Amino acid sequence: MPEFDSAVLQCFLKNQLQLFPERVAESEEEAEEFLEDCMAVVVNSVKEVWEYFDEAGIDMEGAGEDEILEAQEVFEVGDGRYLIVEG
């Protein structure tokens, strides 16, 4: 199972409303459980975000880097990493 560190969990807690209509987690423990349940992934670069969407079969043809990072499922952790959560 993936390990989510505090930076990732705090990022999700702070920004979860960009993807969900209401809060799904109130604590780091709840956030970690939720992210594990929905098979969220942490990637280390924009390139890896592209690769994830490509492997998932999501058509990003013609999309620019900004558009990829504005996808509701993509959370910028702030240290160069990105959390991808499939709602």
Short mmCIF file of the C-alpha atoms (twelve columns), coordinates in Angstrom:
data_MODEL
# 
_entry.id   MODEL 
# 
loop_
_atom_site.group_PDB 
_atom_site.id 
_atom_site.type_symbol 
_atom_site.label_atom_id 
_atom_site.label_alt_id 
_atom_site.label_comp_id 
_atom_site.label_asym_id 
_atom_site.label_seq_id 
_atom_site.Cartn_x 
_atom_site.Cartn_y 
_atom_site.Cartn_z 
_atom_site.pdbx_PDB_model_num 
ATOM 1  C CA . MET A 1  0.000   0.000  0.000   1 
ATOM 2  C CA . PRO A 2  1.230   3.479  -0.720  1 
ATOM 3  C CA . GLU A 3  2.606   5.600  2.067   1 
ATOM 4  C CA . PHE A 4  1.396   9.172  2.271   1 
ATOM 5  C CA . ASP A 5  3.594   11.546 4.252   1 
ATOM 6  C CA . SER A 6  2.385   14.535 6.237   1 
ATOM 7  C CA . ALA A 7  2.966   17.010 3.375   1 
ATOM 8  C CA . VAL A 8  0.741   14.963 1.058   1 
ATOM 9  C CA . LEU A 9  -1.947  14.474 3.706   1 
ATOM 10 C CA . GLN A 10 -2.001  18.177 4.599   1 
ATOM 11 C CA . CYS A 11 -2.224  19.100 0.916   1 
ATOM 12 C CA . PHE A 12 -5.227  16.821 0.496   1 
ATOM 13 C CA . LEU A 13 -6.944  18.053 3.669   1 
ATOM 14 C CA . LYS A 14 -6.483  21.665 2.608   1 
ATOM 15 C CA . ASN A 15 -7.614  21.196 -1.013  1 
ATOM 16 C CA . GLN A 16 -10.073 18.275 -0.984  1 
ATOM 17 C CA . LEU A 17 -13.028 20.514 -1.878  1 
ATOM 18 C CA . GLN A 18 -11.548 21.048 -5.357  1 
ATOM 19 C CA . LEU A 19 -12.580 17.458 -6.132  1 
ATOM 20 C CA . PHE A 20 -15.374 16.623 -3.705  1 
ATOM 21 C CA . PRO A 21 -18.548 18.608 -2.894  1 
ATOM 22 C CA . GLU A 22 -17.942 18.174 0.832   1 
ATOM 23 C CA . ARG A 23 -15.040 17.244 3.098   1 
ATOM 24 C CA . VAL A 24 -14.220 13.528 3.044   1 
ATOM 25 C CA . ALA A 25 -11.551 13.710 5.754   1 
ATOM 26 C CA . GLU A 26 -10.951 15.856 8.826   1 
ATOM 27 C CA . SER A 27 -7.635  14.443 10.072  1 
ATOM 28 C CA . GLU A 28 -4.413  13.064 8.603   1 
ATOM 29 C CA . GLU A 29 -5.501  9.568  9.652   1 
ATOM 30 C CA . GLU A 30 -8.845  9.901  7.842   1 
ATOM 31 C CA . ALA A 31 -7.116  11.402 4.810   1 
ATOM 32 C CA . GLU A 32 -4.611  8.539  4.642   1 
ATOM 33 C CA . GLU A 33 -7.373  5.931  4.902   1 
ATOM 34 C CA . PHE A 34 -9.426  7.679  2.220   1 
ATOM 35 C CA . LEU A 35 -6.462  8.038  -0.154  1 
ATOM 36 C CA . GLU A 36 -5.533  4.379  0.285   1 
ATOM 37 C CA . ASP A 37 -9.135  3.324  -0.360  1 
ATOM 38 C CA . CYS A 38 -9.335  5.247  -3.633  1 
ATOM 39 C CA . MET A 39 -5.875  4.136  -4.801  1 
ATOM 40 C CA . ALA A 40 -4.445  7.651  -4.928  1 
ATOM 41 C CA . VAL A 41 -0.876  8.016  -6.142  1 
ATOM 42 C CA . VAL A 42 1.935   10.472 -5.518  1 
ATOM 43 C CA . VAL A 43 4.163   11.308 -8.483  1 
ATOM 44 C CA . ASN A 44 7.365   13.326 -8.563  1 
ATOM 45 C CA . SER A 45 6.923   15.546 -11.620 1 
ATOM 46 C CA . VAL A 46 4.538   16.985 -14.173 1 
ATOM 47 C CA . LYS A 47 5.906   14.392 -16.613 1 
ATOM 48 C CA . GLU A 48 4.771   11.620 -14.258 1 
ATOM 49 C CA . VAL A 49 1.308   13.226 -14.046 1 
ATOM 50 C CA . TRP A 50 1.146   13.010 -17.873 1 
ATOM 51 C CA . GLU A 51 2.309   9.384  -17.793 1 
ATOM 52 C CA . TYR A 52 -0.307  8.505  -15.172 1 
ATOM 53 C CA . PHE A 53 -3.142  9.996  -17.245 1 
ATOM 54 C CA . ASP A 54 -1.774  8.321  -20.381 1 
ATOM 55 C CA . GLU A 55 -1.592  4.904  -18.689 1 
ATOM 56 C CA . ALA A 56 -5.095  5.402  -17.270 1 
ATOM 57 C CA . GLY A 57 -6.366  5.967  -20.803 1 
ATOM 58 C CA . ILE A 58 -7.425  9.547  -20.145 1 
ATOM 59 C CA . ASP A 59 -7.240  11.532 -23.365 1 
ATOM 60 C CA . MET A 60 -4.969  14.522 -22.801 1 
ATOM 61 C CA . GLU A 61 -4.276  15.078 -26.500 1 
ATOM 62 C CA . GLY A 62 -3.597  18.739 -27.093 1 
ATOM 63 C CA . ALA A 63 -3.714  19.628 -23.401 1 
ATOM 64 C CA . GLY A 64 -1.001  21.879 -22.080 1 
ATOM 65 C CA . GLU A 65 0.901   21.498 -18.823 1 
ATOM 66 C CA . ASP A 66 -1.317  24.103 -17.143 1 
ATOM 67 C CA . GLU A 67 -4.458  22.217 -18.139 1 
ATOM 68 C CA . ILE A 68 -3.079  18.967 -16.737 1 
ATOM 69 C CA . LEU A 69 -2.239  20.599 -13.419 1 
ATOM 70 C CA . GLU A 70 -5.674  22.250 -13.254 1 
ATOM 71 C CA . ALA A 71 -7.426  18.879 -13.455 1 
ATOM 72 C CA . GLN A 72 -9.590  18.413 -10.355 1 
ATOM 73 C CA . GLU A 73 -7.839  15.119 -9.590  1 
ATOM 74 C CA . VAL A 74 -4.367  16.700 -9.404  1 
ATOM 75 C CA . PHE A 75 -3.196  18.257 -6.149  1 
ATOM 76 C CA . GLU A 76 0.125   20.110 -6.077  1 
ATOM 77 C CA . VAL A 77 1.895   19.091 -2.868  1 
ATOM 78 C CA . GLY A 78 4.227   22.096 -3.068  1 
ATOM 79 C CA . ASP A 79 7.581   20.325 -3.085  1 
ATOM 80 C CA . GLY A 80 7.568   19.276 -6.729  1 
ATOM 81 C CA . ARG A 81 5.308   16.282 -6.115  1 
ATOM 82 C CA . TYR A 82 1.697   15.830 -7.149  1 
ATOM 83 C CA . LEU A 83 -1.085  13.798 -5.576  1 
ATOM 84 C CA . ILE A 84 -3.531  12.244 -8.042  1 
ATOM 85 C CA . VAL A 85 -6.892  11.234 -6.606  1 
ATOM 86 C CA . GLU A 86 -9.544  9.563  -8.712  1 
ATOM 87 C CA . GLY A 87 -12.873 10.870 -7.467  1 
# 
